Amino acid sequence: MIDRQTILIGYVDMTETEISQVLQAISQEFMGTSYNLLTRNCNHFTEELCRRLCNKSSPGWINRAAKLGAMFPCVIPDEWVEPPEFETDRKPK
């Protein structure tokens, strides 16, 4: 992946411990099993992280493709949208 642009959202006025607590909380809310390409993707995660750390939103264009896809879900194959199923009760090898 190529980093095409860096965007300054704001500054964080928190301790390392407070930042860790925010990351821990948001990680619980954005589990892999809740992933959805259109409504709960990595850009949704970073949007929420920006809000909690800086009290600011990321630019709207960052997740524009997902917003458009959510408006027209019939054009996106289901297997692209939802995470693959997996076993939750794994047996030790």
N, C-alpha and C positions, 0 to 999 in steps of 0.2 A: 504494500500500500504506500502511496506517495502522499506526503503531507503537503498539500497545496497552499494552505493558508493557516496562520495562527491568529486566533482572535482573543483579545483581552476582554474578558467578561467583567472582571472586577478584582477586588482584593479580599482576602480572607482575614478576618480579625478574630481568630480562634486559636486556642492552644493545639498542640499536636494531639493531645488526648481528646479534645472536643472534636477534632477532625476525624479521628479514628472512630469515635462514637457515631458520628454522622454516617461514615462509610459502613459501619456495622449495621446500622438501622436500615439504610437504603439497600444494602445487599440482601437483607431478609425480605424486602418488598419486591425485589427484582430477581427472583430465583429463575433459573433456566427453564423450569417447567411452566413459567408464566409468560415465556417469550412469545411475542407475536410480531411479525415483520411490520405490520401496519399500525398497531396500537400500543406496542410495548417492546420497543427495540433498544439498541444501544444509545441512540440519540434521545429517546425518552428518558433513559437513565441519566445521561449527562445533563439534560434539561433540569431534571429534579435535583441533581447534585449542585448545579449552579444556583438554583433557588435557595437551597439549604445553606450553602457556603457563602454566597455573595448577596443573596436576596435580589438576584437579577436573573432574567431569562436569557437563554442563548438566542441568537438571531433566528427568526421564523423560517428563513430559507433552508436552514440545516436539515429539517425533517420534512420538507415540502413534498418530496416524492411519496413518503409514507402517508401523509395527509391526503394526497390525491388518490393513492391506492385505496385508502379507507373509504373514500367517497364512491369508488367504483370497484368494490371487492370482487365482482363477477369476472373481471379481467385478469385477476391474479390467481394462479393455481393454488389450491389449498395446501399442497405439500411445500410451497414456498413460505406460507404464512405461519403455520404452527410448528412447534418443535417436534422432532421425532419422538415417538413413544419409547419409553425405556422401563426396565424393571426396577421397582423401588425396593423390593426385598431380595437383595443379592445374597446368594449363599457363598460362604467362604470357600476358597479353592483348596 
